[in-house]
Amino acid sequence: MSASISAADTFTSPAPVLSFSPVVLTVPGRLVDLQVRVSIPATGTDLPVILLSHGHGPSNNLSSLNGYAPLANFWAAHGFVVIQPTHLSSRTLSHLHSAIPGSALSWRSRAEDMKNILDRLDVIERVVPQLAGRMDHDKVAVAGHSFGGHTAALLLGARLTDPDDGKEVDLIEPRIKAGVLLAAPGRGDVLKESSAASMPFLLTTDFSTMTTPALVVVGDRDDPRHFTDMGPDWHADPYTLAPAPKTLLTLFGAEHGLGGISGYDAAETTDEDPDRVAALRRLTWAYLRTELYPGEPAWPTEREALVSAPGAIGRVEAK
């Protein structure tokens, strides 16, 4: 699929998806090799890239390169190369967590994983069958769900103070041109004492420096009561507290799983809704297409369908 294909064409003619894993990248100093899954459409050239950061949850393999198939498969079928790392915080690596310096959530190494992937795009292109010469290294986006949304926010420019040394951390990645934050954590000054103690890095998250364009997706029933008493609006902080250009998509009736994006028929999804997932993946695809290819009408077309159709699944605002 080329950059010029229309939204209507790509939705009616999705490509078969080829998925290859694990691609193993050796990273000096990392406790284990960085493993990634790469999903690509069977046809097309000049393919843009989405780096997809997993969250957490009670399931084991969903917090790894094996999760988020409802998103990864759709994005790949509609013209993206989707790269999914297994971060050190993955439940599949829980046997290593006691050896990881700092937080078991590995907030810094998660962002560094994405930078290491970008450093090795040429390697990935050579290793993955049928990918050589088909990837556009200059068209890169990041997406993340839940704690993966925090990882994405750091790569888009959000900053924090390292609780171990008191230094400000700036992990912005200029090679990333746009992002999607799905049910991401909000600001830290409203955290409950227990959450502040276990995740002190969240206390100083500063969205005022998150300058890269981003779509922030929240569910209006996503109540983060184990983190804060602020309610679902907490997840909108990356939009509310960040500078323009930003877009907020609020999904009606959605809880933290946003209808079931972390896995097909995942038991941990409390708001299973295939129609919501179908709408969400179309909207996120359209947003990233238009951000990476200015002038392409995918986002305004899909946005208009969302807000004007009977029984709209959500609302959109922008700044």
HELIX and SHEET records of a PDB file:
HELIX    1   1 ALA A    7  THR A   12  1                                   6    
HELIX    2   2 ALA A   69  ALA A   77  1                                   9    
HELIX    3   3 ARG A   91  ALA A   99  5                                   9    
HELIX    4   4 TRP A  107  ASP A  119  1                                  13    
HELIX    5   5 LEU A  121  VAL A  127  1                                   7    
HELIX    6   6 PHE A  147  LEU A  156  1                                  10    
HELIX    7   7 GLU A  193  SER A  198  1                                   6    
HELIX    8   8 PRO A  200  THR A  204  5                                   5    
HELIX    9   9 PHE A  207  THR A  209  5                                   3    
HELIX   10  10 PRO A  232  ALA A  236  5                                   5    
HELIX   11  11 ASP A  237  THR A  240  1                                   4    
HELIX   12  12 PRO A  274  LEU A  292  1                                  19    
HELIX   13  13 ALA A  298  SER A  308  1                                  11    
SHEET    1   A 9 VAL A  17  LEU A  25  0                                        
SHEET    2   A 9 LEU A  34  PRO A  41 -1                                        
SHEET    3   A 9 VAL A  81  PRO A  85 -1                                        
SHEET    4   A 9 LEU A  47  SER A  53  1                                        
SHEET    5   A 9 MET A 135  HIS A 145  1                                        
SHEET    6   A 9 ALA A 178  LEU A 182  1                                        
SHEET    7   A 9 ALA A 214  GLY A 219  1                                        
SHEET    8   A 9 LYS A 246  LEU A 251  1                                        
SHEET    9   A 9 GLY A 314  ALA A 318 -1                                        
SHEET    1   B 2 ARG A 159  THR A 161  0                                        
SHEET    2   B 2 GLU A 168  ASP A 170 -1                                        
END                                                                             
